[in-house]
Amino acid sequence: MKIAVIGAGNMGSAVVAGIAGSLADVEIAVSNPSVAKLDRLKNRFPSITTTASNTQACVGASVVILAVKPWILPGVVDELRAVIERDMPAVVSMAGGIGLDDLERMLGEGCSPALFYVIPNTAAAVGESMTFMAQRRASGEQVSAVTRLFGACGKAVMVEERMMNAGMVTASCGIAFVMRYMRAMEQGAVELGLRPDEARQAIIQTVLGAAKLLEATGAHPEDAIDAVTTAGGLTIRGLNAMETGGMTAAVEAGMRAAMPAGRQS
Ligand SMILES: NC(=O)c1ccc[n+]([C@@H]2O[C@H](COP(=O)([O-])OP(=O)(O)OC[C@H]3O[C@@H](n4cnc5c(N)ncnc54)[C@H](OP(=O)(O)O)[C@@H]3O)[C@@H](O)[C@H]2O)c1
């Protein structure tokens, strides 16, 4: 199976790294205007082919992944329309906020390949993305192929398109929300006397541990909190002070604020 990745920026490179690192049967062609980015990728993954020509990358591909900025996408779709019409690859757009109707309009009448709208997060760079995907007109085989590709970059789930914004806020914006929490923990730990480097390592391991505990046990976070909260103890004092500061309300408000306007459902 051959795939084309159009755009070798942060997300395009992360997806190439995930796929090239674990799916040996997938042939990858990557295109990007600046050669330096292509060379960097080629040095890391010698088996990929690189080119400055988007159409060249797409020839013979059964999946075309568009990893360009949303405002670049219409021009790229224009450029690729003929090859898409001819070869009918599954077309995967990662452009945030560009839904399947938008993509359909860009392709125009008479060009109706299987479409996927896919939103990974930046942890794709280390194979730990949480990726939400929606599709239109895809066969079972195409759904399996695209799920396998993005599964190589972390976890990937197919949802109805109306859930994509909630997924994007939770996982794609969410990674920044988790990091802001980690920054706050770091500031607190330094105030209490840990060196910044000690604090960061401790927080990374604590967050990893918390995530793995919830993953392994399937526990509700509040039940896992109960396990470390002694009546009259220190943890509950800390938790209550955080809630007095508005922690839960602030997180919920932040997530609502990040939801694209007019697309709450
Ligand atoms: N970052 C995230 O967390 C995230 C999460 C989910 C989805 N996304 C989406 O992923 C897409 C890419 O984001 P990014 O963060 O990877 O952006 P990025 O780092 O700026 O990468 C975009 C790449 O597209 C290349 N490019 C520009 N014009 C092109 C053209 N005509 N043909 C082919 N390639 C072209 C750029 O090349 P040059 O630099 O050489 O011009 C750049 O390498 C966006 O649509 C974004 O909404 C991002």
The ligand as a Tripos MOL2 file, in Angstrom:
@<TRIPOS>MOLECULE
LIG
   48    52     1     0     0
SMALL
NO_CHARGES

@<TRIPOS>ATOM
      1 N1         -0.5260   21.1940   15.5500 N.am      1 LIG1
      2 C1         -1.5840   20.5550   16.0580 C.2       1 LIG1
      3 O1         -1.7480   20.3020   17.2620 O.2       1 LIG1
      4 C2         -2.6250   20.0320   15.1060 C.ar      1 LIG1
      5 C3         -3.5340   19.0760   15.5610 C.ar      1 LIG1
      6 C4         -4.4620   18.5900   14.6750 C.ar      1 LIG1
      7 C5         -4.5250   19.0520   13.3760 C.ar      1 LIG1
      8 N2         -3.6390   19.9980   12.9690 N.ar      1 LIG1
      9 C6         -3.7070   20.4590   11.6030 C.3       1 LIG1
     10 O2         -2.6130   19.9250   10.8760 O.3       1 LIG1
     11 C7         -2.3220   20.7960    9.7900 C.3       1 LIG1
     12 C8         -0.8350   21.0550    9.7620 C.3       1 LIG1
     13 O3         -0.4730   21.7180   10.9560 O.3       1 LIG1
     14 P1          1.0470   21.7990   11.4120 P.3       1 LIG1
     15 O4          1.0300   22.1900   12.8280 O.co2     1 LIG1
     16 O5          1.7510   20.5520   10.9890 O.co2     1 LIG1
     17 O6          1.5450   23.0210   10.4970 O.3       1 LIG1
     18 P2          3.0170   23.2960    9.9530 P.3       1 LIG1
     19 O7          4.0420   22.7880   10.9110 O.co2     1 LIG1
     20 O8          3.0630   24.7290    9.5470 O.co2     1 LIG1
     21 O9          3.1230   22.3950    8.6390 O.3       1 LIG1
     22 C9          2.4900   22.6960    7.4400 C.3       1 LIG1
     23 C10         3.4150   22.2640    6.3230 C.3       1 LIG1
     24 O10         2.7480   22.4760    5.0810 O.3       1 LIG1
     25 C11         3.7580   22.8670    4.1550 C.3       1 LIG1
     26 N3          3.1530   23.5220    3.0020 N.ar      1 LIG1
     27 C12         2.8710   24.8390    2.8160 C.ar      1 LIG1
     28 N4          2.3280   25.0260    1.6030 N.ar      1 LIG1
     29 C13         2.2800   23.8150    1.0010 C.ar      1 LIG1
     30 C14         1.8440   23.3720   -0.2670 C.ar      1 LIG1
     31 N5          1.3210   24.2020   -1.1670 N.pl3     1 LIG1
     32 N6          1.9630   22.0560   -0.5490 N.ar      1 LIG1
     33 C15         2.4810   21.1750    0.3430 C.ar      1 LIG1
     34 N7          2.9060   21.5500    1.5680 N.ar      1 LIG1
     35 C16         2.8080   22.8490    1.8900 C.ar      1 LIG1
     36 C17         4.6710   23.7820    4.9360 C.3       1 LIG1
     37 O11         5.9140   23.8430    4.2790 O.3       1 LIG1
     38 P3          6.9380   25.0820    4.4370 P.3       1 LIG1
     39 O12         7.1070   25.3360    5.8950 O.co2     1 LIG1
     40 O13         8.1300   24.5820    3.7620 O.co2     1 LIG1
     41 O14         6.2390   26.2330    3.7570 O.co2     1 LIG1
     42 C18         4.7340   23.0470    6.2830 C.3       1 LIG1
     43 O15         5.8310   22.1570    6.3130 O.3       1 LIG1
     44 C19        -3.1340   22.0710   10.0080 C.3       1 LIG1
     45 O16        -4.2130   22.1060    9.1000 O.3       1 LIG1
     46 C20        -3.6380   21.9580   11.4230 C.3       1 LIG1
     47 O17        -4.9320   22.5400   11.5630 O.3       1 LIG1
     48 C21        -2.6740   20.4740   13.7970 C.ar      1 LIG1
@<TRIPOS>BOND
     1     1     2 1
     2     2     3 2
     3     2     4 1
     4     4     5 ar
     5     4    48 ar
     6     5     6 ar
     7     6     7 ar
     8     7     8 ar
     9     8     9 1
    10     8    48 ar
    11     9    10 1
    12     9    46 1
    13    10    11 1
    14    11    12 1
    15    11    44 1
    16    12    13 1
    17    13    14 1
    18    14    15 2
    19    14    16 1
    20    14    17 1
    21    17    18 1
    22    18    19 2
    23    18    20 1
    24    18    21 1
    25    21    22 1
    26    22    23 1
    27    23    24 1
    28    23    42 1
    29    24    25 1
    30    25    26 1
    31    25    36 1
    32    26    27 ar
    33    26    35 ar
    34    27    28 ar
    35    28    29 ar
    36    29    30 ar
    37    29    35 ar
    38    30    31 1
    39    30    32 ar
    40    32    33 ar
    41    33    34 ar
    42    34    35 ar
    43    36    37 1
    44    36    42 1
    45    37    38 1
    46    38    39 2
    47    38    40 1
    48    38    41 1
    49    42    43 1
    50    44    45 1
    51    44    46 1
    52    46    47 1
@<TRIPOS>SUBSTRUCTURE
     1 LIG1         1 GROUP 0 **** ****
